[in-house]
Amino acid sequence: MIRISQIPAGAAKTCAPQVQRLYELAGWSEPGAGAESVERALKNSHCAFGAFDGRKMVGFFRALSDGVSDAYLLDLFVDPEYRGRGIASELAARIVAKLKSDGIEWITAISTPEAKNMYLRIGKRMRSHTPIRFL
């Protein structure tokens, strides 16, 4: 049974290696890269949620926020062996619920083509806004 839970702020150091493993599986990080930057990212996040099969983290999602009105969702990963079980949707529902309970109403994300349909099940396309990347 998969358990979804919020990762406590003080657990960044212990969770970072498992999150790093998911980054590697997704191809977003080189194998064997240290988990120090992941630990720092976790510490600087407003909140993060993990999906666990026993003690093994099989999914992850985090949010950045000013803690008042705006949040940005990023780094949604599910271990390829666990995909197709609704884990990503449950992580997304839980993180959005947490942000809304914190009074944050402007919640955004930029989706990869593969995750677009999952995001659209819990959110809606922004028609009057265009994402911009600053290089």
C-alpha positions as CSV (number, residue, x, y, z in Angstrom):
1,M,0.0,0.0,0.0
2,I,1.3,3.4,-1.0
3,R,1.2,6.1,1.7
4,I,1.3,9.8,0.8
5,S,2.5,12.2,3.4
6,Q,4.0,15.7,3.9
7,I,7.7,15.7,4.3
8,P,8.5,17.5,7.6
9,A,10.7,20.6,7.2
10,G,13.3,19.0,9.5
11,A,13.5,15.8,7.4
12,A,15.3,17.4,4.4
13,K,18.7,15.8,5.1
14,T,17.2,12.3,5.6
15,C,14.9,12.5,2.6
16,A,17.3,14.1,0.1
17,P,19.0,10.9,-1.0
18,Q,15.6,9.3,-1.9
19,V,14.5,12.5,-3.8
20,Q,17.9,12.5,-5.6
21,R,17.2,8.9,-6.6
22,L,13.9,9.9,-8.2
23,Y,15.6,12.9,-10.0
24,E,18.1,10.4,-11.4
25,L,15.3,8.0,-12.5
26,A,13.6,10.9,-14.3
27,G,16.9,11.9,-16.0
28,W,17.0,15.2,-14.3
29,S,20.2,14.5,-12.4
30,E,23.4,12.6,-13.1
31,P,23.6,9.2,-11.4
32,G,25.8,9.4,-8.3
33,A,25.3,13.2,-8.0
34,G,25.3,14.3,-4.4
35,A,22.1,15.1,-2.6
36,E,23.4,18.4,-1.1
37,S,21.5,20.6,-3.6
38,V,18.4,18.5,-3.2
39,E,18.6,19.0,0.6
40,R,18.9,22.7,0.1
41,A,15.9,22.8,-2.3
42,L,13.8,20.8,0.2
43,K,14.8,23.2,3.0
44,N,13.8,26.2,0.9
45,S,10.4,24.8,-0.3
46,H,7.1,25.9,1.2
47,C,6.1,22.2,1.4
48,A,6.9,18.8,-0.1
49,F,5.0,15.5,-0.2
50,G,6.3,12.0,-0.7
51,A,4.7,8.8,-1.8
52,F,6.1,5.8,0.2
53,D,6.0,2.1,-0.3
54,G,7.1,1.1,3.2
55,R,10.2,3.2,3.7
56,K,11.0,3.6,0.0
57,M,10.1,6.9,-1.6
58,V,8.4,6.2,-4.9
59,G,6.9,9.7,-5.6
60,F,7.7,13.3,-4.8
61,F,6.2,16.8,-5.4
62,R,7.1,20.1,-3.9
63,A,6.0,23.8,-3.9
64,L,7.7,27.1,-3.7
65,S,5.7,30.0,-2.2
66,D,5.8,33.4,-0.6
67,G,3.6,31.9,2.1
68,V,0.9,34.5,1.5
69,S,-0.7,34.4,-1.9
70,D,1.4,32.7,-4.6
71,A,2.9,29.2,-5.1
72,Y,4.6,27.4,-7.9
73,L,4.5,23.6,-8.1
74,L,7.6,21.7,-9.3
75,D,9.5,18.5,-9.4
76,L,6.7,15.9,-9.7
77,F,8.3,12.5,-10.0
78,V,7.0,9.0,-9.7
79,D,9.3,5.9,-9.9
80,P,8.7,4.3,-13.3
81,E,7.9,1.0,-11.6
82,Y,5.0,2.7,-9.7
83,R,3.4,4.7,-12.5
84,G,-0.2,4.2,-13.6
85,R,-1.4,3.8,-10.0
86,G,-2.7,7.4,-9.4
87,I,0.3,8.4,-7.3
88,A,1.0,11.6,-9.2
89,S,-2.7,12.6,-9.1
90,E,-2.8,12.0,-5.3
91,L,0.4,13.9,-4.7
92,A,-1.0,16.8,-6.7
93,A,-4.3,16.8,-4.9
94,R,-2.6,16.7,-1.5
95,I,-0.1,19.5,-2.2
96,V,-2.8,21.8,-3.7
97,A,-5.0,21.1,-0.7
98,K,-2.2,22.0,1.7
99,L,-1.4,25.2,-0.2
100,K,-5.1,26.2,-0.1
101,S,-5.3,25.4,3.6
102,D,-2.4,27.8,4.1
103,G,-4.5,30.5,2.4
104,I,-2.6,30.4,-0.9
105,E,-4.9,30.7,-3.9
106,W,-2.7,31.5,-6.9
107,I,-1.1,28.1,-7.6
108,T,0.7,27.6,-10.9
109,A,2.9,25.0,-12.6
110,I,4.4,24.5,-16.0
111,S,3.7,21.0,-17.2
112,T,5.7,18.7,-19.4
113,P,3.7,17.2,-22.3
114,E,3.6,13.9,-20.4
115,A,2.0,15.3,-17.3
116,K,-0.4,17.8,-18.9
117,N,-3.5,15.6,-18.6
118,M,-2.8,14.8,-14.9
119,Y,-2.5,18.5,-14.1
120,L,-5.6,19.4,-16.1
121,R,-7.6,16.9,-14.0
122,I,-7.0,19.1,-10.8
123,G,-6.4,22.5,-12.4
124,K,-7.2,24.4,-15.5
125,R,-5.3,25.9,-18.4
126,M,-4.4,29.6,-18.0
127,R,-5.9,31.3,-21.0
128,S,-4.8,34.9,-20.4
129,H,-1.2,34.2,-19.2
130,T,1.9,33.1,-21.0
131,P,4.8,31.4,-19.2
132,I,8.1,33.2,-19.7
133,R,11.6,31.8,-19.1
134,F,14.4,34.2,-18.2
135,L,17.9,33.1,-19.3
